[in-house]
Amino acid sequence: MLCPTGGAEHQDAGECLLTVDVDAAMGRALELAAAAREWGDTPIGAVVLGPDGGLLAEAANEREKRGDPTAHAEVLALRAAAAAHGDGWRLTGATLVVTLEPCTMCAGASVLARVARVVYGADDPKAGAAGSLWDVVRDRRLNHRPEVVAGVRAEESATLLRAFFRDRRPL
């Protein structure tokens, strides 16, 4: 659910307990995603906001750049956020904002990091693990389940991805 100010929220008696400017954070994630194309990576960007809504970390996909299959934008941003947050690996109260629905690895990392919410842009029907193909983040068998806010600036995210793959795949 979104607060009137455009942020993700939890509601109690109709009041916004926490407002996070997801539109602005997604805007930054989209900028990071666009930059990933420069080094040949799939254009996915991620931003981690702290419990107060301030920026903790950000990253773009760097699988090609690093030659590392785990160098997804979400994983890189979560690692950097954990280092900056000062509570070890726990990102309690944090928000992960990412341009594409997280895959199983990234959804699992979000759960294990104890983020409060995952906000994403475009759905990923082929590999999405926040509701499209799987729903790792809300699996009741796990000990933590982040709130999920889907579809934030989804068309912009999808447009970046379509352009990237159109340029790489012959028709």
FENUR-V159023 format. One record per residue. N is the residue number from 0. RES is the residue in one small letter. OMEGA is omega in degrees with one decimal (999 if undefined). Layout:
N & RES & OMEGA
N & RES & OMEGA
This chain:
0 & m & -177.5
1 & l & 173.0
2 & c & 177.5
3 & p & 179.3
4 & t & 176.4
5 & g & -178.4
6 & g & 174.4
7 & a & -175.4
8 & e & 164.2
9 & h & -178.7
10 & q & 173.2
11 & d & -177.6
12 & a & 174.9
13 & g & -178.8
14 & e & 174.1
15 & c & 178.6
16 & l & 179.9
17 & l & 177.4
18 & t & 177.9
19 & v & -179.6
20 & d & -176.0
21 & v & 179.3
22 & d & 178.8
23 & a & 178.8
24 & a & 178.2
25 & m & 175.7
26 & g & 177.9
27 & r & 177.9
28 & a & 177.6
29 & l & 176.1
30 & e & 178.4
31 & l & 178.9
32 & a & 179.5
33 & a & 180.0
34 & a & -178.9
35 & a & 178.3
36 & r & -178.3
37 & e & 179.5
38 & w & 171.3
39 & g & 179.5
40 & d & 175.1
41 & t & -174.2
42 & p & 175.9
43 & i & 178.7
44 & g & -179.3
45 & a & 177.7
46 & v & 174.0
47 & v & 177.6
48 & l & 178.6
49 & g & 179.7
50 & p & 179.2
51 & d & -178.8
52 & g & 178.9
53 & g & -179.0
54 & l & 173.6
55 & l & -176.4
56 & a & 177.3
57 & e & 179.8
58 & a & 172.0
59 & a & 174.7
60 & n & 177.5
61 & e & 179.7
62 & r & -179.8
63 & e & -177.6
64 & k & -177.3
65 & r & -173.7
66 & g & -174.2
67 & d & -178.7
68 & p & 179.6
69 & t & -176.1
70 & a & 173.5
71 & h & -178.6
72 & a & -177.4
73 & e & -178.5
74 & v & 179.4
75 & l & -179.8
76 & a & 178.3
77 & l & 177.9
78 & r & -179.7
79 & a & 179.3
80 & a & 178.9
81 & a & 178.4
82 & a & -177.4
83 & a & -171.5
84 & h & 176.6
85 & g & 177.0
86 & d & -176.9
87 & g & -176.7
88 & w & -176.9
89 & r & 177.9
90 & l & -179.1
91 & t & 178.7
92 & g & -178.0
93 & a & 177.6
94 & t & 173.1
95 & l & 178.4
96 & v & -175.1
97 & v & -174.0
98 & t & -179.3
99 & l & 177.2
100 & e & -178.0
101 & p & 174.2
102 & c & -178.6
103 & t & 179.7
104 & m & -175.8
105 & c & 175.2
106 & a & 177.6
107 & g & 177.9
108 & a & 178.4
109 & s & 177.9
110 & v & -177.4
111 & l & 178.0
112 & a & 178.7
113 & r & 176.2
114 & v & -179.0
115 & a & -178.2
116 & r & 174.5
117 & v & 178.3
118 & v & 179.1
119 & y & -179.2
120 & g & -174.4
121 & a & 171.8
122 & d & 175.6
123 & d & -176.1
124 & p & -179.2
125 & k & -176.2
126 & a & -176.4
127 & g & -178.2
128 & a & 175.3
129 & a & 175.1
130 & g & -176.5
131 & s & -179.0
132 & l & 174.7
133 & w & 174.9
134 & d & -178.6
135 & v & -173.6
136 & v & -179.6
137 & r & 179.8
138 & d & -175.8
139 & r & 178.9
140 & r & -178.8
141 & l & -174.8
142 & n & 179.1
143 & h & 179.7
144 & r & 177.7
145 & p & 169.3
146 & e & 178.3
147 & v & 173.3
148 & v & -175.1
149 & a & 170.2
150 & g & 179.4
151 & v & -177.9
152 & r & -175.4
153 & a & -176.9
154 & e & 177.2
155 & e & 178.6
156 & s & -179.6
157 & a & 179.2
158 & t & 177.3
159 & l & -178.6
160 & l & 179.2
161 & r & 180.0
162 & a & 179.7
163 & f & -177.3
164 & f & 176.0
165 & r & 179.6
166 & d & -175.1
167 & r & -177.0
168 & r & 177.1
169 & p & 179.7
170 & l & 999
